[in-house]
Amino acid sequence: MNREVEEVALLLRILGHPVRLRIATGLATGCACVKEIWECLGMPQAVVSQHLKVMKEHGVLDARREGVRVCYSLKEGPVTEIVKALS
């Protein structure tokens, strides 16, 4: 199987979870910190942090530290294309 197809399939599996898909579509317009994300989703911070960790580990998100805050954004490339197509 083509490596590119396998990578896209993995991205789709990661984005296939409803919470992760909501996070990704929310980040399609820019970056946000954990607190902004969990408040927007109305979910516990721990749950959102776990999903962010999975997304970051699989190359879906970039994270940058701003003082004590960590801001997340979608990685450029196939991830942003998939999320835009789904929106």
DSSP file (Angstrom, degrees, kcal/mol; ACC not computed):
  #  RESIDUE AA STRUCTURE BP1 BP2  ACC     N-H-->O    O-->H-N    N-H-->O    O-->H-N    TCO  KAPPA ALPHA  PHI   PSI    X-CA   Y-CA   Z-CA
    1    1 A M              0   0    0      0, 0.0     2,-0.1     0, 0.0     5,-0.0   0.000 360.0 360.0 360.0 145.2    0.0    0.0    0.0
    2    2 A N     >  -     0   0    0      1,-0.1     4,-2.0     2,-0.0     3,-0.2  -0.398 360.0-134.8 -64.7 133.4    1.2    3.5   -0.8
    3    3 A R  H  > S+     0   0    0      1,-0.2     4,-2.3     2,-0.2     5,-0.2   0.878 105.0  54.5 -59.1 -40.0    2.8    5.2    2.3
    4    4 A E  H  > S+     0   0    0      1,-0.2     4,-2.2     2,-0.2    -1,-0.2   0.894 107.3  50.3 -62.1 -40.1    0.9    8.5    1.6
    5    5 A V  H  > S+     0   0    0      1,-0.2     4,-2.4     2,-0.2    -1,-0.2   0.900 109.7  51.1 -64.6 -40.5   -2.4    6.6    1.6
    6    6 A E  H  X S+     0   0    0     -4,-2.0     4,-2.1     2,-0.2    -2,-0.2   0.895 109.5  50.3 -63.4 -40.1   -1.5    4.9    4.9
    7    7 A E  H  X S+     0   0    0     -4,-2.3     4,-2.2     2,-0.2    -2,-0.2   0.900 111.3  47.8 -65.8 -41.0   -0.7    8.3    6.5
    8    8 A V  H  X S+     0   0    0     -4,-2.2     4,-2.4     2,-0.2    -2,-0.2   0.899 109.8  53.3 -66.4 -39.6   -4.0    9.8    5.3
    9    9 A A  H  X S+     0   0    0     -4,-2.4     4,-2.0     2,-0.2    -2,-0.2   0.898 108.7  49.9 -61.8 -40.1   -5.8    6.8    6.7
   10   10 A L  H  X S+     0   0    0     -4,-2.1     4,-2.5     2,-0.2    -2,-0.2   0.928 109.6  50.7 -63.7 -44.7   -4.1    7.3   10.1
   11   11 A L  H  X S+     0   0    0     -4,-2.2     4,-2.7     1,-0.2    -2,-0.2   0.905 109.7  50.9 -58.8 -41.4   -5.1   11.0   10.1
   12   12 A L  H  X S+     0   0    0     -4,-2.4     4,-0.7     2,-0.2    -1,-0.2   0.876 109.3  50.5 -65.7 -36.6   -8.7   10.0    9.3
   13   13 A R  H  < S+     0   0    0     -4,-2.0     3,-0.4     2,-0.2     4,-0.3   0.920 112.0  47.6 -65.5 -42.3   -8.7    7.5   12.2
   14   14 A I  H >< S+     0   0    0     -4,-2.5     3,-0.9     1,-0.2    -2,-0.2   0.931 116.1  43.5 -63.5 -45.0   -7.4   10.2   14.6
   15   15 A L  H 3< S+     0   0    0     -4,-2.7    -1,-0.2     1,-0.2    -2,-0.2   0.563  94.3  84.5 -77.4  -7.1  -10.0   12.7   13.4
   16   16 A G  T 3<  +     0   0    0     -4,-0.7    -1,-0.2    -3,-0.4    -2,-0.2   0.656  67.5  91.7 -71.3 -15.3  -12.7   10.0   13.5
   17   17 A H  S <> S-     0   0    0     -3,-0.9     4,-2.7    -4,-0.3     5,-0.2  -0.676  80.7-132.7 -80.5 132.2  -13.3   10.6   17.2
   18   18 A P  H  > S+     0   0    0      0, 0.0     4,-2.1     0, 0.0     5,-0.1   0.857 104.1  48.5 -55.1 -40.1  -16.1   13.2   17.7
   19   19 A V  H  > S+     0   0    0      2,-0.2     4,-2.3     1,-0.2     5,-0.2   0.936 113.4  46.6 -67.3 -44.6  -14.2   15.2   20.3
   20   20 A R  H  > S+     0   0    0      1,-0.2     4,-2.7     2,-0.2    -1,-0.2   0.875 111.4  52.0 -66.1 -36.0  -11.0   15.3   18.2
   21   21 A L  H  X S+     0   0    0     -4,-2.7     4,-2.6     2,-0.2     5,-0.2   0.905 109.5  49.7 -65.9 -40.1  -12.9   16.3   15.2
   22   22 A R  H  X S+     0   0    0     -4,-2.1     4,-1.9    -5,-0.2    -2,-0.2   0.897 111.9  48.8 -64.0 -39.9  -14.6   19.1   17.1
   23   23 A I  H  X S+     0   0    0     -4,-2.3     4,-1.9     2,-0.2    -2,-0.2   0.944 112.5  48.1 -63.3 -47.4  -11.1   20.3   18.3
   24   24 A A  H  X S+     0   0    0     -4,-2.7     4,-0.6     1,-0.2    -2,-0.2   0.907 112.1  47.4 -62.8 -43.7   -9.7   20.1   14.8
   25   25 A T  H >< S+     0   0    0     -4,-2.6     3,-0.5     1,-0.2     4,-0.3   0.864 111.5  52.3 -68.0 -33.2  -12.5   22.1   13.2
   26   26 A G  H >< S+     0   0    0     -4,-1.9     3,-0.7    -5,-0.2    -1,-0.2   0.848 110.5  47.7 -67.7 -33.6  -12.3   24.6   16.0
   27   27 A L  H >< S+     0   0    0     -4,-1.9     3,-1.3     1,-0.2    47,-0.6   0.507  86.1  90.3 -85.2  -4.2   -8.6   25.1   15.4
   28   28 A A  T << S+     0   0    0     -4,-0.6    -1,-0.2    -3,-0.5    -2,-0.1   0.759  89.6  47.7 -62.6 -23.3   -9.1   25.4   11.6
   29   29 A T  T <  S-     0   0    0     -3,-0.7     2,-0.3    -4,-0.3    -1,-0.3   0.472 128.8 -57.1 -97.8  -2.5   -9.4   29.2   12.0
   30   30 A G  S <  S-     0   0    0     -3,-1.3    44,-0.3    -4,-0.1    -1,-0.2  -0.986  70.7 -45.9 157.6-164.7   -6.4   29.7   14.3
   31   31 A C        +     0   0    0     -2,-0.3     2,-0.3    42,-0.1    42,-0.2  -0.595  42.8 178.6-100.7 161.8   -4.7   28.6   17.5
   32   32 A A  E     -A   72   0A   0     40,-1.9    40,-3.3    -2,-0.2     2,-0.2  -0.984  25.3-117.5-155.8 154.4   -6.1   28.3   21.0
   33   33 A C  E  >  -A   71   0A   0     -2,-0.3     4,-2.2    38,-0.3    38,-0.2  -0.477  38.7-100.5 -90.3 168.1   -4.9   27.3   24.5
   34   34 A V  H  > S+     0   0    0     36,-0.9     4,-2.9     1,-0.2     5,-0.3   0.903 121.3  53.0 -55.0 -46.4   -6.2   24.3   26.4
   35   35 A K  H  > S+     0   0    0      1,-0.2     4,-2.2     2,-0.2     5,-0.2   0.913 109.3  48.6 -59.7 -43.6   -8.5   26.4   28.6
   36   36 A E  H  > S+     0   0    0      1,-0.2     4,-2.0     2,-0.2    -1,-0.2   0.890 113.0  49.2 -62.3 -38.9  -10.1   28.1   25.6
   37   37 A I  H  X S+     0   0    0     -4,-2.2     4,-2.3     2,-0.2    -2,-0.2   0.950 113.0  43.5 -68.7 -49.1  -10.7   24.7   23.9
   38   38 A W  H  X>S+     0   0    0     -4,-2.9     5,-1.7     1,-0.2     4,-1.5   0.856 114.1  51.2 -70.0 -31.2  -12.3   23.0   26.9
   39   39 A E  H  <5S+     0   0    0     -4,-2.2    -1,-0.2    -5,-0.3    -2,-0.2   0.916 111.3  48.3 -66.9 -41.1  -14.4   26.0   27.7
   40   40 A C  H  <5S+     0   0    0     -4,-2.0    -2,-0.2    -5,-0.2    -1,-0.2   0.893 116.7  42.3 -64.3 -40.5  -15.6   26.1   24.1
   41   41 A L  H  <5S-     0   0    0     -4,-2.3    -1,-0.2    -5,-0.1    -2,-0.2   0.698 102.5-132.5 -79.9 -19.1  -16.4   22.3   24.1
   42   42 A G  T  <5 +     0   0    0     -4,-1.5    -3,-0.2     1,-0.3    -4,-0.1   0.870  63.6 127.4  67.9  36.4  -17.9   22.4   27.6
   43   43 A M      < -     0   0    0     -5,-1.7    -1,-0.3    -6,-0.1    -2,-0.1  -0.829  69.0 -83.6-122.5 160.1  -15.9   19.4   28.6
   44   44 A P     >  -     0   0    0      0, 0.0     4,-2.0     0, 0.0     3,-0.3  -0.330  36.6-124.0 -61.9 144.8  -13.5   18.6   31.5
   45   45 A Q  H  > S+     0   0    0      1,-0.2     4,-2.7     2,-0.2     5,-0.2   0.869 109.3  56.8 -58.1 -39.7  -10.0   19.9   31.0
   46   46 A A  H  > S+     0   0    0      1,-0.2     4,-1.9     2,-0.2    -1,-0.2   0.886 106.6  49.0 -62.4 -39.7   -8.5   16.4   31.6
   47   47 A V  H  > S+     0   0    0     -3,-0.3     4,-1.8     2,-0.2    -1,-0.2   0.938 113.3  46.1 -65.3 -47.3  -10.6   14.9   28.8
   48   48 A V  H  X S+     0   0    0     -4,-2.0     4,-2.6     1,-0.2    -2,-0.2   0.907 110.7  53.7 -63.0 -42.3   -9.6   17.7   26.3
   49   49 A S  H  X S+     0   0    0     -4,-2.7     4,-2.2     1,-0.2    -1,-0.2   0.883 106.5  52.5 -61.3 -39.0   -5.9   17.4   27.3
   50   50 A Q  H  X S+     0   0    0     -4,-1.9     4,-2.0     2,-0.2    -1,-0.2   0.914 111.3  46.2 -63.1 -42.6   -5.9   13.6   26.6
   51   51 A H  H  X S+     0   0    0     -4,-1.8     4,-2.4     2,-0.2    -2,-0.2   0.895 111.3  51.9 -67.9 -39.3   -7.3   14.2   23.1
   52   52 A L  H  X S+     0   0    0     -4,-2.6     4,-2.6     1,-0.2    -1,-0.2   0.899 107.9  53.0 -62.0 -39.5   -4.9   17.0   22.5
   53   53 A K  H  X S+     0   0    0     -4,-2.2     4,-2.7     2,-0.2    -2,-0.2   0.932 109.9  47.2 -61.4 -46.9   -2.0   14.7   23.5
   54   54 A V  H  X S+     0   0    0     -4,-2.0     4,-1.5     1,-0.2    -2,-0.2   0.924 113.6  48.4 -60.6 -45.2   -3.2   12.0   21.1
   55   55 A M  H  <>S+     0   0    0     -4,-2.4     5,-2.9     1,-0.2     6,-0.9   0.889 113.1  47.1 -64.4 -39.9   -3.5   14.5   18.3
   56   56 A K  H ><5S+     0   0    0     -4,-2.6     3,-1.6     4,-0.2    -2,-0.2   0.919 109.6  53.2 -67.9 -43.7   -0.1   16.0   19.0
   57   57 A E  H 3<5S+     0   0    0     -4,-2.7    -1,-0.2     1,-0.3    -2,-0.2   0.805 110.0  49.0 -61.1 -30.1    1.6   12.6   19.1
   58   58 A H  T 3<5S-     0   0    0     -4,-1.5    -1,-0.3    -5,-0.2    -2,-0.2   0.256 119.7-106.9 -97.2  12.3    0.2   11.7   15.7
   59   59 A G  T < 5S+     0   0    0     -3,-1.6    -3,-0.2     2,-0.2    20,-0.2   0.710  87.3 117.4  77.2  20.4    1.3   14.9   14.1
   60   60 A V  S   <S+     0   0    0     -5,-2.9    15,-2.3    -6,-0.2     2,-0.3   0.805  72.8  40.7 -86.0 -32.5   -2.1   16.5   13.8
   61   61 A L  E     -B   74   0A   0     -6,-0.9     2,-0.4    13,-0.2    13,-0.2  -0.848  62.5-148.3-121.0 151.9   -1.3   19.5   16.0
   62   62 A D  E     -B   73   0A   0     11,-3.1    11,-2.1    -2,-0.3     2,-0.4  -0.875  19.7-160.4-105.2 149.0    1.5   21.9   16.6
   63   63 A A  E     -B   72   0A   0     -2,-0.4     2,-0.4     9,-0.2     9,-0.2  -0.997   9.8-178.5-132.5 137.6    2.0   23.2   20.1
   64   64 A R  E     -B   71   0A   0      7,-2.3     7,-3.1    -2,-0.4     2,-0.4  -0.999  24.7-125.0-136.4 141.8    3.9   26.3   21.2
   65   65 A R  E     -B   70   0A   0     -2,-0.4     2,-0.4     5,-0.2     5,-0.2  -0.675  20.3-176.8 -87.2 133.7    4.4   27.7   24.7
   66   66 A E  E >   -B   69   0A   0      3,-3.3     3,-1.8    -2,-0.4     2,-0.5  -0.827  67.7 -61.9-127.1  89.2    3.5   31.3   25.5
   67   67 A G  T 3  S-     0   0    0     -2,-0.4    -1,-0.0     1,-0.3    -2,-0.0  -0.593 120.1 -15.7  68.8-120.8    4.5   31.8   29.1
   68   68 A V  T 3  S+     0   0    0     -2,-0.5    -1,-0.3    -3,-0.1     2,-0.3   0.542 124.9  86.9 -90.9  -7.9    2.5   29.3   31.2
   69   69 A R  E <   - B   0  66A   0     -3,-1.8    -3,-3.3   -36,-0.0     2,-0.5  -0.636  64.0-149.7 -93.7 149.2    0.1   28.7   28.3
   70   70 A V  E     - B   0  65A   0     -2,-0.3   -36,-0.9    -5,-0.2     2,-0.5  -0.985  14.5-156.7-115.3 123.1    0.4   26.1   25.6
   71   71 A C  E     -AB  33  64A   0     -7,-3.1    -7,-2.3    -2,-0.5     2,-0.3  -0.855   6.1-155.1-103.6 133.6   -1.3   27.1   22.3
   72   72 A Y  E     +AB  32  63A   0    -40,-3.3   -40,-1.9    -2,-0.5     2,-0.3  -0.806  16.3 169.2-108.3 146.4   -2.4   24.5   19.8
   73   73 A S  E     - B   0  62A   0    -11,-2.1   -11,-3.1    -2,-0.3     2,-0.2  -0.971  40.2 -92.5-146.9 159.8   -2.9   24.8   16.1
   74   74 A L  E     - B   0  61A   0    -47,-0.6   -13,-0.2    -2,-0.3     2,-0.2  -0.493  44.1-112.7 -71.7 142.2   -3.4   22.4   13.2
   75   75 A K      > -     0   0    0    -15,-2.3     5,-0.7    -2,-0.2    -1,-0.1  -0.524  35.8-110.0 -70.7 142.0   -0.3   21.3   11.4
   76   76 A E  T   5S+     0   0    0     -2,-0.2     3,-0.2     3,-0.1    -1,-0.1  -0.403  81.8  40.3 -68.9 149.9   -0.1   22.6    7.8
   77   77 A G  T  >5S-     0   0    0      1,-0.2     4,-1.9    -2,-0.1     3,-0.3  -0.895 116.0  -0.4 117.4-143.1   -0.5   20.1    5.1
   78   78 A P  H  >5S+     0   0    0      0, 0.0     4,-2.7     0, 0.0     5,-0.2   0.828 126.0  59.8 -56.8 -35.0   -2.9   17.1    4.8
   79   79 A V  H  >5S+     0   0    0      1,-0.2     4,-2.5    -3,-0.2     5,-0.2   0.953 107.8  43.4 -59.7 -50.5   -4.5   17.7    8.2
   80   80 A T  H  ><S+     0   0    0     -5,-0.7     4,-2.4    -3,-0.3    -1,-0.2   0.869 113.6  52.5 -65.4 -35.1   -5.7   21.2    7.3
   81   81 A E  H  X S+     0   0    0     -4,-1.9     4,-2.1     2,-0.2    -1,-0.2   0.917 110.7  47.2 -65.1 -42.8   -6.9   20.0    3.9
   82   82 A I  H  X S+     0   0    0     -4,-2.7     4,-2.0     2,-0.2    -2,-0.2   0.937 113.3  47.8 -63.7 -47.1   -8.9   17.2    5.5
   83   83 A V  H  X S+     0   0    0     -4,-2.5     4,-1.4     1,-0.2    -2,-0.2   0.908 112.1  49.3 -63.7 -42.2  -10.5   19.4    8.1
   84   84 A K  H  < S+     0   0    0     -4,-2.4    -1,-0.2     1,-0.2    -2,-0.2   0.899 110.4  51.3 -62.9 -39.9  -11.4   22.1    5.4
   85   85 A A  H  < S+     0   0    0     -4,-2.1    -1,-0.2     1,-0.2    -2,-0.2   0.860 111.0  48.5 -64.8 -35.2  -12.9   19.4    3.2
   86   86 A L  H  <        0   0    0     -4,-2.0    -1,-0.2     1,-0.2    -2,-0.2   0.724 360.0 360.0 -76.7 -21.9  -15.0   18.1    6.2
   87   87 A S     <        0   0    0     -4,-1.4    -1,-0.2    -3,-0.2    -2,-0.2   0.495 360.0 360.0 -76.8 360.0  -16.2   21.6    7.1
